[in-house]
Amino acid sequence: MTDHGRYRGRPRPGPSRPAPPVTTSKSPRALFRYIPALGALRNYSFHDARSDAVGGLSVAAVAVPQAMAYAMIVGLPAQYGLFTAIVMTAVGALLDSSKQLINGPTNAISIALLAAIGHVGEQAELIQAAIFMAFFIGAIQLAISLARLGDLTRYISHSVIVGFTAGASLLLVLDQLKNLFGQKSVGDVHDHFLVRFWSSLTDGGPIHGPTLLVGLGSIALVLALRFVKRRLGWTLLPEFLIVVVAMAALTAAFRLDELGVRVVGDIPAKLPEFAVPRIDAEWLREFASSALAIALLGMLEAIAMAKSIAAVTRQKLDLNQQCLSEACANLAGSFFSCMPGSGSLTRSAINQQAGARTQWAGVISALAVAVIMLLLAPYARFIPRAALAGLLMLTAARMVNFRDLRYHVRVSRFDAAIVVMTAVAAFAISIEFCVLIGVVLSFMLTVPRTGNMLLTEFVESDADHVRERLPDDEPAKDVLIFGLEGEMFFGAATSLEQHLETIEERIGEDTKVIVMRLKRARNPDAVGLAEFEHFLDRLRSRGVIVLLAGVRAKTYDVMRRCGMLAKLDERHVFLEQAVRQTSTQAAMALARELAGRAPQAAGTLD
């Protein structure tokens, strides 16, 4: 044992252990890691298959009308939403960390995409722009995933999602009013949304009676079916699909399209085909900020939903894997004429509530949508746009969790500010810019908190222990004891400087030794260590000895590399681990000796 029970950080001898098996990219274990759906097959049972089939078919019944409606938000033909519900859902399911999350076209992403590319004039160009955005967004998400920055999403407040959801819901309702009323869209594509909204209401023509009746009838029928579903406990009743089929049949039977009720139009009965997306340099510059915002929004939306499901299922999530699945789903979709998407709130909830057990429920859902598209596409042309507008309005209303909204607004002023500013920016500025505002506000809230180091003064309680100093405690004059706690990085430089100045002010004429407890000082960087090194130099010039106790192994290594340890006596540094004493006990024993006190018996590990 070294003097004063110190442990120098040298590796201890121990029994040899066999080296762990090397996992190559070709091994099954690596394959299961990057394609979690394959890992689920290792213990897959008939019960799992039956549960996944029920979940997947339930999701498909909702996905078909939703996908068509979400494509309509952007101004795309309905089949592009269905393509996305096939390709992106299947690819995302294979790679998802969450077992029940369903990827595909979503309300929020569609609204953001409309704001980003809505000014593109011709529909052919609009389609190519949407496919390009899927590629661009997927590439950004892939870069974030490969850099393993997915964990940084934990520093983005959930208040951003709450505020965005509220703002996007209002924006969606306002945008669909013209379709519900049967009015024309008026205004230049470069005009602000609120300008186009008001122009459409005032100059878009009179309200079309049959169209309004179809829209309101669709809303009423959905609400009635939901009431029946709750009363009878029919949790798998696909009310959206029933309403869409009913309204399409009504339109076809009474030829409402000839009376002015606008319909979806022809949908080709074919599956998405492989095609390389068009990469336009001008679009790269024009859509860069929007693509970044939508990429962040998509990851936040998927992670928030995955966490919500995991809170119920107790499943462990891999956030980087989740980001990878979103990236690959968007990238793969761009090669099959898909629009951007993310994790779906409604379809994921349906999947979970239907009892889905693994990621294969998403694959089954994608296959079911493909079958429905092949068989029923010729009959989909009679689906009224007003019916889809009514469904979108109901979806928007259910997007807002008012209990969650009240909770975030009431908890703190910071959360309230994030919610309000994000929500207002969604329709007052732009939907994609509001996400960036929320992210910036989250980091503005997080960084000051992580950069706030704490300083604690201790006193000796007996020969073997120290405790926090109380206001009426009289500290020793010859030996002062302080502890630093927090992230010792550049963001905490101001806080660290103030604490070190406080320590210097406490030094009196009789002070000979200062014991600094660094066990809870974490992750030092160049700025933090430089500040601390200047502090040691100043105390050395005053003849005060500094003992460092509880130094973590990583901190010790950083101090050694930067040359700080060369300025210190080797005996004055005590690592976090000790043989028989705690590092603080060992440091205090040496401090008493250096202060000229009578030696005391060393205590045991506390």
C-alpha positions as CSV (number, residue, x, y, z in Angstrom):
1,M,0.0,0.0,0.0
2,T,1.3,3.5,-0.8
3,D,1.7,6.3,1.7
4,H,-1.6,7.6,3.2
5,G,-3.5,4.8,1.5
6,R,-3.3,6.4,-1.9
7,Y,-4.0,4.5,-5.1
8,R,-2.0,5.8,-8.0
9,G,-4.3,4.7,-10.8
10,R,-1.9,1.9,-12.0
11,P,-3.7,-1.2,-13.3
12,R,-4.1,-3.8,-10.6
13,P,-3.1,-7.4,-11.3
14,G,-6.0,-9.8,-11.7
15,P,-7.1,-13.1,-13.3
16,S,-6.8,-13.2,-17.0
17,R,-10.1,-13.2,-18.9
18,P,-10.7,-14.5,-22.4
19,A,-11.0,-11.8,-25.1
20,P,-14.6,-11.1,-26.1
21,P,-15.6,-12.5,-29.5
22,V,-15.0,-10.1,-32.3
23,T,-18.3,-9.0,-33.9
24,T,-17.9,-8.3,-37.6
25,S,-20.4,-6.6,-39.8
26,K,-21.2,-10.0,-41.4
27,S,-22.0,-11.7,-38.1
28,P,-25.7,-12.4,-37.2
29,R,-25.3,-10.3,-34.0
30,A,-24.3,-7.2,-36.0
31,L,-27.2,-7.9,-38.4
32,F,-29.6,-8.1,-35.5
33,R,-28.3,-4.9,-34.1
34,Y,-28.7,-2.8,-37.2
35,I,-31.9,-4.6,-38.4
36,P,-33.9,-5.1,-35.1
37,A,-36.8,-6.8,-36.9
38,L,-34.5,-9.7,-37.7
39,G,-33.6,-10.0,-34.1
40,A,-37.3,-10.3,-33.2
41,L,-37.5,-13.5,-35.3
42,R,-35.2,-15.3,-32.9
43,N,-38.0,-16.0,-30.5
44,Y,-40.9,-15.3,-32.8
45,S,-44.0,-17.4,-32.1
46,F,-47.4,-18.0,-33.6
47,H,-49.0,-15.8,-31.0
48,D,-46.6,-13.0,-32.0
49,A,-47.5,-13.5,-35.7
50,R,-51.2,-13.4,-35.0
51,S,-50.9,-10.2,-32.8
52,D,-48.7,-8.5,-35.5
53,A,-51.2,-9.4,-38.2
54,V,-54.1,-7.9,-36.3
55,G,-52.0,-4.8,-35.5
56,G,-50.7,-4.4,-39.1
57,L,-54.2,-4.8,-40.7
58,S,-55.7,-2.3,-38.2
59,V,-53.0,0.2,-39.1
60,A,-53.5,-0.3,-42.8
61,A,-57.2,0.4,-42.5
62,V,-56.3,3.8,-41.1
63,A,-53.2,4.4,-43.2
64,V,-55.0,4.3,-46.6
65,P,-57.3,7.3,-46.0
66,Q,-54.6,9.2,-43.9
67,A,-51.9,8.8,-46.6
68,M,-54.2,10.1,-49.3
69,A,-55.2,13.0,-47.1
70,Y,-51.6,13.9,-46.2
71,A,-50.6,13.9,-49.8
72,M,-53.5,16.3,-50.5
73,I,-52.1,18.7,-47.8
74,V,-49.0,19.2,-49.9
75,G,-50.9,19.3,-53.1
76,L,-49.6,15.9,-54.4
77,P,-51.7,13.3,-56.1
78,A,-53.1,10.8,-53.6
79,Q,-51.0,7.9,-54.8
80,Y,-47.8,9.5,-53.5
81,G,-49.1,9.3,-50.0
82,L,-49.9,5.6,-50.5
83,F,-46.4,5.0,-51.9
84,T,-45.0,6.5,-48.8
85,A,-47.3,4.3,-46.6
86,I,-45.9,1.3,-48.3
87,V,-42.1,1.9,-48.7
88,M,-41.3,4.1,-45.8
89,T,-43.5,2.1,-43.4
90,A,-41.8,-1.2,-44.4
91,V,-38.2,0.1,-44.3
92,G,-38.8,2.0,-41.1
93,A,-40.3,-1.1,-39.4
94,L,-37.3,-3.3,-40.3
95,L,-34.9,-0.8,-38.7
96,D,-37.0,0.7,-35.9
97,S,-35.6,0.4,-32.3
98,S,-39.2,0.7,-31.1
99,K,-41.3,-2.5,-31.7
100,Q,-44.6,-0.7,-32.2
101,L,-43.7,2.6,-34.0
102,I,-45.2,3.0,-37.4
103,N,-43.4,5.3,-39.9
104,G,-44.9,6.9,-43.0
105,P,-46.6,10.1,-44.0
106,T,-47.6,12.3,-41.1
107,N,-49.7,15.3,-40.5
108,A,-46.9,17.5,-39.1
109,I,-44.4,16.6,-41.8
110,S,-46.9,17.2,-44.5
111,I,-47.7,20.7,-43.2
112,A,-44.0,21.5,-42.9
113,L,-43.4,20.2,-46.4
114,L,-46.2,22.4,-47.7
115,A,-44.6,25.5,-46.2
116,A,-41.2,24.5,-47.7
117,I,-42.2,23.6,-51.3
118,G,-45.7,25.0,-51.6
119,H,-44.4,27.8,-53.8
120,V,-43.2,25.4,-56.5
121,G,-45.7,26.0,-59.3
122,E,-46.3,23.1,-61.7
123,Q,-47.5,19.8,-60.1
124,A,-44.8,17.9,-61.9
125,E,-42.2,20.1,-60.4
126,L,-44.0,19.9,-57.0
127,I,-43.8,16.1,-57.1
128,Q,-40.1,16.1,-57.9
129,A,-39.5,18.7,-55.2
130,A,-41.3,16.5,-52.6
131,I,-39.2,13.4,-53.6
132,F,-36.0,15.5,-53.5
133,M,-36.9,16.7,-50.0
134,A,-37.3,13.0,-48.9
135,F,-33.8,12.4,-50.1
136,F,-32.4,15.6,-48.6
137,I,-34.1,15.0,-45.2
138,G,-32.9,11.4,-45.1
139,A,-29.3,12.4,-45.9
140,I,-29.4,15.0,-43.0
141,Q,-30.8,12.4,-40.7
142,L,-28.2,9.8,-41.8
143,A,-25.4,12.3,-41.1
144,I,-26.8,12.9,-37.6
145,S,-27.1,9.2,-37.0
146,L,-23.6,8.3,-38.2
147,A,-22.2,11.1,-36.1
148,R,-24.1,9.5,-33.2
149,L,-25.8,12.7,-32.4
150,G,-29.1,11.1,-31.8
151,D,-28.7,11.4,-28.0
152,L,-28.5,15.2,-28.3
153,T,-32.3,15.1,-28.9
154,R,-32.7,14.6,-25.2
155,Y,-31.6,18.2,-24.8
156,I,-34.4,19.5,-26.9
157,S,-37.4,20.1,-24.6
158,H,-40.6,18.2,-25.2
159,S,-42.2,21.7,-25.0
160,V,-41.0,22.1,-28.6
161,I,-43.2,19.2,-29.7
162,V,-46.1,20.5,-27.6
163,G,-45.9,24.0,-29.1
164,F,-45.4,22.7,-32.6
165,T,-48.4,20.4,-32.4
166,A,-50.6,23.2,-31.2
167,G,-49.5,25.5,-33.9
168,A,-49.5,22.9,-36.7
169,S,-53.0,21.8,-35.7
170,L,-54.4,25.3,-36.0
171,L,-52.6,25.7,-39.3
172,L,-54.0,22.5,-40.7
173,V,-57.6,23.4,-39.7
174,L,-57.3,26.8,-41.3
175,D,-55.7,25.3,-44.5
176,Q,-58.5,22.7,-44.9
177,L,-61.4,25.2,-44.5
178,K,-61.3,26.0,-48.3
179,N,-61.7,22.3,-49.1
180,L,-64.5,21.9,-46.6
181,F,-66.3,24.9,-48.0
182,G,-65.6,24.0,-51.6
183,Q,-63.8,27.3,-52.3
184,K,-60.8,27.8,-54.6
185,S,-57.3,28.5,-53.4
186,V,-56.5,32.2,-54.0
187,G,-53.2,34.0,-53.6
188,D,-49.7,33.7,-54.9
189,V,-47.6,30.8,-53.7
190,H,-45.0,33.3,-52.4
191,D,-47.6,35.0,-50.2
192,H,-47.7,34.3,-46.5
193,F,-50.0,31.5,-45.4
194,L,-52.3,33.9,-43.5
195,V,-52.6,36.1,-46.6
196,R,-53.5,33.1,-48.8
197,F,-55.9,31.9,-46.1
198,W,-57.8,35.2,-45.9
199,S,-57.8,35.6,-49.7
200,S,-59.3,32.1,-50.2
201,L,-62.1,32.8,-47.7
202,T,-63.0,36.2,-49.1
203,D,-62.3,35.8,-52.8
204,G,-62.4,32.0,-53.3
205,G,-66.1,32.1,-54.2
206,P,-69.2,31.3,-52.3
207,I,-69.5,28.3,-50.0
208,H,-70.6,25.2,-52.0
209,G,-73.5,23.6,-50.3
210,P,-73.1,19.9,-51.4
211,T,-69.4,20.0,-50.6
212,L,-70.0,21.4,-47.2
213,L,-72.6,18.8,-46.5
214,V,-70.2,16.0,-47.5
215,G,-67.5,17.4,-45.3
216,L,-69.7,17.9,-42.2
217,G,-71.4,14.5,-42.9
218,S,-67.9,12.9,-42.8
219,I,-67.1,14.5,-39.5
220,A,-70.4,13.6,-38.0
221,L,-70.2,10.0,-39.2
222,V,-66.7,9.6,-37.7
223,L,-67.8,11.0,-34.4
224,A,-70.8,8.6,-34.4
225,L,-68.6,5.6,-35.2
226,R,-66.3,6.6,-32.4
227,F,-69.2,6.8,-30.0
228,V,-70.3,3.3,-31.0
229,K,-66.8,2.0,-30.7
230,R,-66.5,3.2,-27.2
231,R,-69.9,1.9,-26.1
232,L,-69.4,-1.5,-27.6
233,G,-65.7,-1.8,-27.0
234,W,-64.9,-2.4,-30.7
235,T,-61.3,-1.0,-30.5
236,L,-60.4,-2.2,-34.0
237,L,-63.3,-0.5,-35.8
238,P,-61.6,1.5,-38.7
239,E,-63.9,4.5,-38.6
240,F,-61.8,6.5,-41.1
241,L,-61.8,3.8,-43.7
242,I,-65.5,3.2,-43.3
243,V,-66.3,6.9,-43.8
244,V,-64.0,7.2,-46.8
245,V,-65.7,4.2,-48.5
246,A,-69.1,5.4,-47.6
247,M,-68.6,8.9,-48.9
248,A,-67.0,7.6,-52.1
249,A,-70.0,5.3,-52.7
250,L,-72.4,8.2,-52.0
251,T,-70.5,10.4,-54.5
252,A,-70.5,7.7,-57.1
253,A,-74.2,6.8,-56.6
254,F,-75.5,10.3,-56.8
255,R,-72.9,11.7,-59.2
256,L,-72.0,14.5,-56.7
257,D,-68.8,15.2,-58.7
258,E,-71.0,16.5,-61.5
259,L,-72.6,18.8,-59.0
260,G,-69.3,20.5,-58.2
261,V,-68.0,18.3,-55.4
262,R,-64.3,17.9,-56.1
263,V,-62.9,14.3,-55.9
264,V,-59.5,12.8,-55.6
265,G,-59.4,11.6,-59.2
266,D,-57.8,8.6,-60.8
267,I,-55.3,6.6,-58.8
268,P,-53.1,4.2,-60.7
269,A,-53.4,0.6,-59.6
270,K,-49.7,0.0,-59.4
271,L,-46.9,-0.3,-56.9
272,P,-44.1,2.3,-56.5
273,E,-41.3,1.8,-59.0
274,F,-37.6,2.4,-58.5
275,A,-36.4,5.8,-59.9
276,V,-33.4,7.9,-58.9
277,P,-34.6,11.2,-57.4
278,R,-33.7,14.4,-59.2
279,I,-30.9,16.3,-57.5
280,D,-31.1,20.0,-58.2
281,A,-28.3,22.3,-57.0
282,E,-30.7,25.2,-56.8
283,W,-33.0,23.2,-54.6
284,L,-30.1,22.3,-52.4
285,R,-29.5,26.0,-51.6
286,E,-33.2,26.9,-51.5
287,F,-34.5,24.1,-49.3
288,A,-31.4,23.6,-47.0
289,S,-32.9,25.3,-43.9
290,S,-36.3,23.8,-44.4
291,A,-34.8,20.3,-44.9
292,L,-32.8,20.7,-41.7
293,A,-35.9,21.8,-39.7
294,I,-38.1,19.0,-41.1
295,A,-35.3,16.4,-40.4
296,L,-35.1,17.6,-36.8
297,L,-38.9,17.6,-36.6
298,G,-39.1,14.1,-38.0
299,M,-36.6,12.7,-35.5
300,L,-38.2,14.5,-32.6
301,E,-41.7,13.3,-33.6
302,A,-40.6,9.7,-34.0
303,I,-38.5,9.7,-30.8
304,A,-41.3,11.3,-28.8
305,M,-43.8,8.7,-30.0
306,A,-41.3,5.9,-29.4
307,K,-40.7,7.1,-25.9
308,S,-44.4,7.3,-25.2
309,I,-44.9,3.7,-26.3
310,A,-41.8,2.5,-24.4
311,A,-43.2,4.1,-21.2
312,V,-46.1,1.6,-21.5
313,T,-44.3,-1.4,-22.8
314,R,-41.1,-0.9,-20.8
315,Q,-39.0,-1.4,-23.9
316,K,-35.5,-0.2,-23.9
317,L,-34.8,2.2,-26.8
318,D,-31.7,3.0,-28.9
319,L,-32.1,6.6,-29.9
320,N,-29.3,6.5,-32.5
321,Q,-30.9,3.4,-34.1
322,Q,-34.2,5.2,-34.1
323,C,-32.6,8.1,-36.0
324,L,-31.0,5.6,-38.4
325,S,-34.4,4.1,-39.2
326,E,-35.9,7.5,-39.9
327,A,-32.9,8.3,-42.2
328,C,-33.0,5.1,-44.1
329,A,-36.8,5.2,-44.5
330,N,-36.7,8.6,-46.0
331,L,-33.7,7.8,-48.2
332,A,-35.2,4.5,-49.5
333,G,-38.6,6.3,-50.0
334,S,-37.0,8.9,-52.2
335,F,-35.9,6.2,-54.7
336,F,-39.6,5.0,-54.9
337,S,-41.4,8.3,-55.4
338,C,-42.2,8.9,-51.8
339,M,-42.8,12.1,-49.9
340,P,-41.0,12.7,-46.5
341,G,-42.4,11.1,-43.4
342,S,-41.8,10.2,-39.8
343,G,-43.2,8.2,-36.9
344,S,-47.0,8.5,-36.9
345,L,-48.8,9.4,-33.7
346,T,-52.2,7.9,-34.6
347,R,-51.1,4.8,-36.5
348,S,-48.5,3.9,-33.8
349,A,-51.1,4.2,-31.1
350,I,-53.5,2.0,-33.1
351,N,-50.7,-0.5,-33.6
352,Q,-49.9,-0.7,-29.9
353,Q,-53.6,-0.8,-28.8
354,A,-54.3,-3.6,-31.4
355,G,-51.7,-5.7,-29.6
356,A,-48.7,-5.7,-32.0
357,R,-45.7,-7.5,-30.5
358,T,-42.8,-6.7,-32.9
359,Q,-41.7,-4.6,-35.8
360,W,-43.2,-7.0,-38.3
361,A,-46.6,-5.4,-37.7
362,G,-45.3,-2.4,-39.7
363,V,-44.2,-4.7,-42.5
364,I,-47.6,-6.4,-42.6
365,S,-49.3,-2.9,-42.6
366,A,-47.2,-1.9,-45.6
367,L,-48.1,-5.1,-47.5
368,A,-51.7,-4.6,-46.7
369,V,-51.7,-1.0,-48.1
370,A,-50.0,-2.3,-51.3
371,V,-52.8,-4.9,-51.7
372,I,-55.5,-2.4,-51.1
373,M,-54.0,0.0,-53.6
374,L,-53.8,-2.7,-56.3
375,L,-57.4,-3.9,-55.7
376,L,-59.3,-0.8,-54.8
377,A,-57.5,2.0,-56.7
378,P,-60.0,2.1,-59.5
379,Y,-62.8,2.9,-57.0
380,A,-60.8,5.5,-55.1
381,R,-61.4,8.2,-57.7
382,F,-64.8,9.1,-56.2
383,I,-63.4,9.9,-52.8
384,P,-64.5,13.6,-52.1
385,R,-61.8,16.0,-51.1
386,A,-64.2,17.5,-48.5
387,A,-64.4,14.1,-46.8
388,L,-60.6,14.0,-46.5
389,A,-60.6,17.6,-45.3
390,G,-63.1,16.6,-42.5
391,L,-60.9,13.7,-41.5
392,L,-57.8,15.9,-41.4
393,M,-59.6,18.4,-39.2
394,L,-60.6,15.7,-36.7
395,T,-57.0,14.4,-36.8
396,A,-55.7,18.0,-36.1
397,A,-58.1,18.3,-33.1
398,R,-56.9,15.0,-31.7
399,M,-53.2,16.0,-32.2
400,V,-53.5,18.5,-29.4
401,N,-53.3,17.0,-25.9
402,F,-54.8,19.8,-23.9
403,R,-53.8,18.3,-20.6
404,D,-50.2,18.1,-21.8
405,L,-50.4,21.7,-23.1
406,R,-51.7,23.0,-19.8
407,Y,-49.1,21.1,-17.9
408,H,-46.2,22.5,-19.9
409,V,-47.5,26.1,-19.7
410,R,-48.0,25.9,-16.0
411,V,-44.7,24.2,-14.9
412,S,-42.3,27.1,-15.6
413,R,-42.0,30.3,-17.5
414,F,-39.3,28.7,-19.7
415,D,-41.6,25.9,-20.8
416,A,-44.4,28.3,-21.3
417,A,-42.2,30.6,-23.5
418,I,-41.1,27.6,-25.6
419,V,-44.7,26.4,-26.1
420,V,-46.1,29.8,-26.9
421,M,-43.3,31.0,-29.2
422,T,-43.1,27.7,-31.1
423,A,-46.9,27.6,-31.6
424,V,-47.2,31.2,-32.7
425,A,-44.2,30.9,-35.0
426,A,-45.9,27.9,-36.7
427,F,-48.6,30.0,-38.4
428,A,-47.3,33.5,-37.9
429,I,-43.8,32.9,-39.5
430,S,-43.4,29.4,-41.0
431,I,-44.0,25.9,-39.8
432,E,-40.4,24.7,-40.4
433,F,-38.9,27.9,-38.8
434,C,-40.9,27.3,-35.6
435,V,-39.0,24.1,-35.1
436,L,-35.7,25.8,-35.3
437,I,-36.9,28.5,-32.8
438,G,-38.0,25.8,-30.4
439,V,-34.6,24.0,-30.7
440,V,-32.7,27.2,-30.1
441,L,-34.8,28.0,-27.1
442,S,-34.3,24.5,-25.7
443,F,-30.5,24.9,-25.9
444,M,-30.7,28.3,-24.4
445,L,-32.5,26.7,-21.5
446,T,-30.2,23.7,-21.2
447,V,-26.7,25.3,-21.6
448,P,-27.0,27.7,-18.6
449,R,-28.1,24.8,-16.4
450,T,-25.3,22.5,-17.4
451,G,-22.9,25.4,-17.1
452,N,-23.7,26.1,-13.5
453,M,-21.1,24.5,-11.3
454,L,-21.7,24.2,-7.5
455,L,-19.3,25.0,-4.7
456,T,-19.7,23.4,-1.3
457,E,-17.6,24.1,1.8
458,F,-16.9,21.2,4.3
459,V,-15.7,21.0,7.8
460,E,-14.3,18.1,9.8
461,S,-17.0,16.3,11.8
462,D,-14.5,13.9,13.5
463,A,-11.1,12.4,12.8
464,D,-12.4,10.3,9.9
465,H,-15.2,12.3,8.3
466,V,-16.1,15.6,6.8
467,R,-19.6,17.2,6.3
468,E,-21.1,20.2,4.7
469,R,-20.5,23.4,6.6
470,L,-23.5,24.9,8.3
471,P,-24.0,28.7,8.7
472,D,-23.0,28.5,12.4
473,D,-20.0,26.2,12.0
474,E,-16.6,27.7,12.7
475,P,-14.2,26.4,9.9
476,A,-10.7,25.5,10.7
477,K,-8.2,28.2,10.0
478,D,-5.3,26.1,8.8
479,V,-7.1,23.6,6.6
480,L,-10.0,24.5,4.3
481,I,-12.1,21.9,2.5
482,F,-14.1,22.6,-0.6
483,G,-15.9,20.5,-3.2
484,L,-16.7,21.3,-6.9
485,E,-19.7,19.7,-8.6
486,G,-20.8,20.0,-12.2
487,E,-19.5,19.9,-15.8
488,M,-16.1,21.5,-15.9
489,F,-16.3,22.7,-19.5
490,F,-16.2,26.1,-21.3
491,G,-19.9,26.7,-20.6
492,A,-19.2,26.6,-16.8
493,A,-16.1,28.9,-17.0
494,T,-17.8,31.9,-15.6
495,S,-19.4,29.9,-12.7
496,L,-16.0,28.1,-12.0
497,E,-14.1,31.4,-12.0
498,Q,-16.6,32.9,-9.4
499,H,-16.3,29.8,-7.2
500,L,-12.5,29.9,-7.3
501,E,-12.5,33.6,-6.4
502,T,-14.7,32.7,-3.4
503,I,-12.2,30.2,-2.3
504,E,-9.4,32.7,-2.5
505,E,-11.3,35.2,-0.5
506,R,-11.7,32.6,2.3
507,I,-8.0,32.1,2.6
508,G,-6.6,33.7,5.8
509,E,-3.1,34.3,7.2
510,D,-3.2,31.0,9.0
511,T,-4.4,28.9,6.0
512,K,-1.8,26.4,5.0
513,V,-3.6,23.7,3.1
514,I,-6.7,23.6,0.9
515,V,-8.3,20.2,0.1
516,M,-10.3,20.3,-3.2
517,R,-12.8,17.4,-3.6
518,L,-13.2,16.8,-7.4
519,K,-15.1,13.6,-7.4
520,R,-18.2,15.3,-8.8
521,A,-16.3,17.6,-11.2
522,R,-16.9,15.9,-14.5
523,N,-15.7,16.2,-18.2
524,P,-13.1,18.9,-17.9
525,D,-12.1,20.6,-21.2
526,A,-9.2,23.0,-22.0
527,V,-11.1,26.1,-20.8
528,G,-12.1,24.6,-17.5
529,L,-8.7,23.1,-16.7
530,A,-6.9,26.3,-17.7
531,E,-9.0,28.2,-15.2
532,F,-8.3,25.7,-12.5
533,E,-4.6,25.7,-13.3
534,H,-4.4,29.5,-13.0
535,F,-6.1,29.1,-9.6
536,L,-3.4,26.6,-8.5
537,D,-0.6,28.9,-9.7
538,R,-2.1,31.8,-7.7
539,L,-2.3,29.7,-4.5
540,R,1.2,28.4,-5.0
541,S,2.5,31.9,-5.2
542,R,0.8,32.6,-1.8
543,G,2.4,29.6,-0.2
544,V,-0.8,27.6,0.1
545,I,-0.7,23.9,-0.6
546,V,-3.6,22.4,-2.6
547,L,-4.5,18.7,-2.3
548,L,-6.8,17.2,-4.9
549,A,-9.1,14.5,-3.6
550,G,-11.4,12.1,-5.5
551,V,-9.9,12.8,-8.9
552,R,-11.6,10.6,-11.5
553,A,-9.4,8.5,-13.7
554,K,-10.4,10.4,-16.9
555,T,-9.8,13.7,-15.2
556,Y,-6.4,12.5,-14.0
557,D,-5.5,11.4,-17.5
558,V,-6.5,14.8,-18.9
559,M,-4.5,16.6,-16.2
560,R,-1.5,14.5,-17.1
561,R,-1.8,15.1,-20.8
562,C,-2.1,18.9,-20.5
563,G,1.0,19.1,-18.1
564,M,-0.9,20.2,-15.0
565,L,0.3,17.2,-12.9
566,A,3.9,18.1,-13.7
567,K,3.4,21.3,-11.6
568,L,2.0,19.3,-8.6
569,D,3.6,17.1,-6.0
570,E,2.7,13.5,-6.9
571,R,1.7,12.9,-3.2
572,H,-0.9,15.7,-3.4
573,V,-3.2,14.0,-5.9
574,F,-5.6,11.3,-4.6
575,L,-7.5,9.3,-7.1
576,E,-11.2,8.4,-6.6
577,Q,-10.4,4.9,-5.5
578,A,-8.3,4.0,-2.5
579,V,-7.1,0.8,-0.9
580,R,-8.3,1.2,2.7
581,Q,-9.3,4.8,2.9
582,T,-11.5,7.1,0.9
583,S,-9.6,9.7,-1.1
584,T,-10.9,12.4,1.2
585,Q,-9.7,10.6,4.3
586,A,-6.3,10.1,2.8
587,A,-6.1,13.7,1.8
588,M,-7.2,15.0,5.2
589,A,-4.5,12.8,6.9
590,L,-1.8,14.4,4.8
591,A,-3.4,17.9,5.2
592,R,-3.2,17.6,9.0
593,E,0.4,16.5,8.7
594,L,1.3,19.4,6.4
595,A,-0.5,21.9,8.7
596,G,1.6,20.7,11.6
597,R,-1.1,19.0,13.6
598,A,-0.6,15.9,15.7
599,P,-1.1,12.7,13.6
600,Q,-4.4,10.9,14.1
601,A,-5.4,7.3,13.4
602,A,-6.7,6.6,9.9
603,G,-10.3,5.5,9.7
604,T,-11.9,2.8,7.6
605,L,-13.8,3.2,4.4
606,D,-17.1,5.0,4.9
